[in-house]
Amino acid sequence: MSNASHRLIAHLDMDAFYASVELLRYPDLRGQAVVIGGGRDRQPVLQPDGTRRYATLRHYAGRGVVTTCTYEARALGVHSAMGMMKAARLAPDAVLLPVDFDEYRLYSHRFKEAVRRIAPEIEDRGIDEIYIDLTDLPGAQADAGAAVARALKDAVFEATGLRCSIAVAPNKLLAKIGSELDKPDGLTLLTEADLRTRIWPLAARQVNGIGPKAAEKLAGFGLHTIGDVAAADPQWLLANFGRSYGAWLHAAAHGHDERAIVTHSEPKSISRETTFERDLHAVHDRSTLSELFTRLCERLAGDLQRKGYAAQTLGIKLRFDDFKRVSRDVTLPAPIADARAIRQAAGSCLKRVDLSQRLRLIGVRAANLVPLAAISWAQTSAPTRQGAGLNAVPDAHNRQVDLPFFSASDDSMV
């Protein structure tokens, strides 16, 4: 038996993570259909008798989407990325709570630190999921990682009060599929011997890497399950899906995946964006847009500094009321991480866009990231002003940027 067959890779996925964090804060909502999404204007209201009054989907009006929801809401047909107006038709009495990413990041840090104390070789895949290499942990080989997986689940619950689902498998591909099989609070052990009974009956879309378009194309050929893909002739897959993707489809359907755990990777970019409840106009809604724009830049600056980076390229993303998308960016003489500097750089990009149409989304993006440890903090945190060395962000004609909802002389930054 090869060394590869002894690999024990776990995928840990927090159960309904955002919703579960909210239930810690509002335990009276346990067992109810709860939807997370929308702005902070839907905060629960504490009443004189000590109870809380919650907003419900019944009265929702807007274009927001569901970020996540409890399993009780999922039983009614609601799911993440669904428009909240549609969710309101399915579950009008579901409680609606605003998104609180600061709280979710706090709990994300707590559960990952709890895992690292037991199994330090982890690959961070986002705010609520990680891969863990259990191969060389003491005792893991004796029971295919079952005891370690239980210890990890217990440690996560002790650190956060939250439940998670874990699958242990020979590779990342099978572990990712497995963590969904027994949710919530699942512990799943998979081997290649389980392919025929547990993996092949699943929809092809369950394989991470088979997206909606590929799944639709496979279905067009009559290949609906992972087993259907596994039974397909390899040469036929290459001919119809290309040599690289066709070969990958054949390997993935047979449970093959030799990817290593990546314990460290450099982000390519960091971004923040917001979709408005109603279309906003750069002139008529100047103060609202200015406040939102400032807040996005502040949050982006906080993300950069928390992750230890400065950015040499800043950009904006806009979506208008006709769904047309526009993006602009600027590369600076030196990297920045300060909110004021980010706002001015992003504002210089806004100057290059026709803002006569109403807007439905605005975003700010930082790219060409440089570790703060590699540069002088003095170059990234000094207040930005025209002609102020490396933090200055002049426009093409060395003039102050002046826009309907952005001005370089705007003092609204805090």
N, C-alpha and C positions, 0 to 999 in steps of 0.2 A: 504494500500500500504506500502511495507517495506521500510526501510531507504535506502536499496541498490538501489531501483528504482529511488531515488532522486539524485543519484550520477551524477555529471557532470564532465566528464573527457575529456579534449581537447588533441588532437595531432596536434602539429604545425610542419610543414615540409617546409623548405625553398625551393623555386622553382628554379630548375636547379642551385643550390647554387654556385658551383665553377664558372660556366659559367657566372652567373649573376654578381658575383664579378668582373670578368674580363671585363664585359661590362661597369662597372662603370669606369674602367681605360681606356678602349678603346671604347668610345661611338659611334665612327664611324662604329663599327661592328654591331650595333643594327639592327635586322631584317635579319641578315645573318646567314648562317650555320657555326657554330664555334665548333670546337672540342678541348677539353682540354686533354692533355696527352703528355708524352715525357719529354725530358730534357730541360735545360735552354739555350741550343745552338740554340733554335728556337725562341728566343726573337724577337719581332718586331724591325725593323730598322727604325730610324727616318731619313728622307731624307731632303736634303737642302731646299725643298719648304715647309717643315713643316708637310708633310703627312708621313704616316708610310707604310712601305712595310712589308707584312705579309707572312709567310710561308703557303703553302697549302698542303693538303693531297696528291695532285697529285704526288708530288715528294718525298713522304715519302718512306723510305726503312728501315726496322727494325722489331723488334718483340714486340714493345710496344703495350699497350692496351689503349682503350679510358677510361679516368677517368670519364668524363661527357661531355655533349654537350648541345647546345641550342635546343630549341624546333624546330627550323627550320631544324637543322641537324637530329633530331629525325623523322621528317616528311619524310626524305629521307631513313629511315631505320637504321640509326646509333643509337647505344645505349651504355651505360656504360658497361665495361668489354669486349666489342668487340675488336678483334684484329684490330690495325690501318691499316694494309694492306687490310683487308676486308672492313673497313670503307672507305678507299681510292677508292676502286672500286665502292662503293655506292655513294660517295659524293666527287669526286676528286677535286672540287673547294672549298671545305670547308676550312675555315681558321684554321690553327693549332697553338695553343698557349701552352706554357709549363705550368706545374703545379706549383703553388706557395702556398704551404701550410701555410707559415707564414702569408700571407695576408688573407687566408681563416680562420685561427684561430682568427685573429684580428676581423673579421666581425662576427664570431661565438660568441665571447665574447660580442660584442656590442648588438646583437639581444637578447641574453639570459639575459643580464642585463636590457634591456628595458622591457622584459617580467616580470622579477622579481619585478620590481617597481610596477606592477599592480597585479600580482598573484605570490606570493613568493613560493608556493608549486609546484616545478617543478621536474621532473625526467629527467636528462640529458641522452639522448640516442645516442649521437654522435655529430659530428661537425655541423650537419644541421637539427637536429630534437630533440624535447622534448615533454614529456607529461606534462600536467598542470592540477592540481586539482582546478576546479572552484566551487566546491560544496558549500562552505561557503562564497563565495565572495558576498558582498552586491548587491542585485538585480538580481543575476544570475538565481535564481529559477523562477523568474517572466516570463522570456522569453526563458527558456532552454539554457541560456548562450549566446544568440545571440549578445547582446549589448557588453558584455565583450569581446567576440571573435573579434568583429569589432574594439574595442579599442586596443586589442593586435595587430591586423594587422596594425593599424595606427601607433602604437608606434614602431613597428619593422621597418616600412618604414621610419619613421622620424629619427630613430637612424642609419639606414644603407643605405637608398635609395633602399632597396631590397623588393621584394614581397614574400609573403609566403601563404601557404594554411593551413587552420585550419578546423578540424572537432570536433564537440562537441557531445558526446555520453554517454551512461550510464556506459561505461567501456573502458579500454585501447584497447581491441581487436577491437571493433567497431570503436573507434576513429581513430585507425591506418588505417583501411580499408577506412574509410570515407575521410581522408585527401587526398586520391588519386582520389576521384570521380569527383571533380570539378576543378582540376588543369588546368592552373595555376591561382594564385590569388583567390583560392576558399574559400568559407565559407559554410560549410556543417553541418546541424543539423540532427542527427540520433536518433531515438528511437527504441525500440524493435518492434514497430508497422511497421517500415520500412523494417524489415527483408525480407518479402516476395517479395516486389517490388524492393528494391535497393541492397540487399545483396545476396539473394539466386541465382539470375541470374549470378552472377560473377563466374569466374573460381575459382576452389578450391584453386589454387596456390595463390590467393589474400589474403588468411588467413595467417598472420604472424605465422609461425610454421609448415606450410605444405610446405616442401621443394620439390625440383625437384624429388627426388626418391619417396617420399610419393605420390606426385601428379601423377607420372607415374604408381604407383601401383594402386591408386584409379581409374585412367583412364582404367587400365586393367580390372577392375571390372565394367566398364561402368559408373563410378561416375566422372563426369567432372566438375560439378558446385558445389558451396557451398550448393545449394538446394538439389542436388543429395545426398550429404553426410548427410544432415539433414533428408532426407527421409529414409536413410538406417536403418535397424534394429540395435538397440544398441548392442545386443548380437552378431550379425554378425560382427560388427566393433571390438568388443573385441576379438572375435575368430581369426580374420584375421590380426589385427594390434596390438595385445597385450592388456592386461587389462588397463595399464596406458594410452598409446597413443590412444587406441580405445575409452576410456572414454572421453579423452580430445577432440578427433575429434567430438564426438557427442555433447559435450557441446559447443565447438567453433562454430560449424555449426548452433547452435540455438542461437548464440550471447551471451552466458554466459561467464563471466570472472570476478572473484572477486579479481584479483590482485590489491594490493594497489600501490599508487604512492611511489616510493623509492627516497627519496630526497638526500640520501647520500649512496655511496657504495665505498669500497676500491678496487682499481684495483688489479688484480692478477699478471699482467705483463705488460710491455711496450716494444714495439719493433720498429725497423726501418729496412727496407730492400730496395734493389734496384735491378731491372732487367736490364742487360746490353743490349745496342743496338746490340752488337756483342759478341760472346763468347770470353772470356779473359783467358789468360794463366798466371799462377802464376809467371813464369820466364820471358817470353817474354813481358808481359804487367805489369811488376812489379810496375812501377811508377804510372800507371793509377789505378791499384788495391789498391796500398798503399794510394793514395789520396782519393779514394772512401771509403775505409775502415776507414780512419781517419775521414772523413766527417760524416759517419754513427754514429761513436762513439760520435762525438761532438754533433750531433743532438739528440742522445739518452740521453746524459748527460743534454742537454737543456730541453728535455721533462721531465726528472726526477726532475730537480731542479724547473722547472715551476710548476709542480704538487705537489712538496713538499715531494719527496721520495728519498731514497737511496736504492740500491739493494745489496742483499747478494749473489745472484746467477746471473752470466752472462753466456750467451750462444751465439752460432753462428748457422746460418742456411745457407746451401749451396745447390745449384742445379747445376748439371753438364750438359754438352752438350747432354748427353744421357737421361736427365730428372731425373736421380737418385738424391735423396735427402739425405742429411746427416746433422745431428745436433749434437752438442757437448755442454756441459755446465760445469761450475765449480762453486762450492760453496766456498765462501771466509770466512776467520776468522771474518771479520767485514764488514758491508755494506759500499758501495762506491757510490758516485754521480759525481765524477770528471771525465772529459773526458779522461785525461791521464790514470787514473786508469782503467777506463772501457776499453780503447784500449788495455792495457796490459793484462787484464783478458780475453778479447775476443781473443787476440792473443795467449794466452796459450791454448785455445781451438783449434785454427787453427793448432797448432803443432801436434795435435792428428789425423789429417786428411791427407790422401794421396792426394796431390794436383797436381798429374801428368796430370789429365784430365783438359780440358778447362771448365771454369765456365760460367754460364749464369745468376746466381743470388747469392747475398750474403746478409745476414741479421744479425743483432745483437739484442739480446733480454735480458731484465733485469727482473728478477723474485725475489721471496722472498722479496717483497718490505717492507720497514720500513719507517714510517713518519720521516722526518728530525727533527721535533720537539722533537722526542723521543731519539735522539742521539746527540752527540757532533759534531758540524760542523767541528771541528778541525780534527776529525777522518775520515771525508769524503772528505775534499778538499785539503789536503796536497799533494804536488807532489809525485808521485809514483816512487819508485826505489826499487831494490832488497834489502831486509832486512830492509825496512823502516817501521817497525811496522805493524799496521793493514792494511795499504794500499798496502803493498808489495804483489805481486802475483807470488810466486815462482813456477817453474814447479816441476814435481815429483822428479827430481834429483837435485834440487836447482841450476839449470843452467839458464843462460840467454836464453830467447826464441829467436830463430833465424830462420826465415822463408823466403821464396822467396820474399814475399811482406809485411812482418812484421818483425820488429826487436825491441826488448825491448830497444835498445839504439838509435832507430830512433828518430831524433829531428824534425820530420815534424809536430808535434803537435804545435798548436798556442795558 
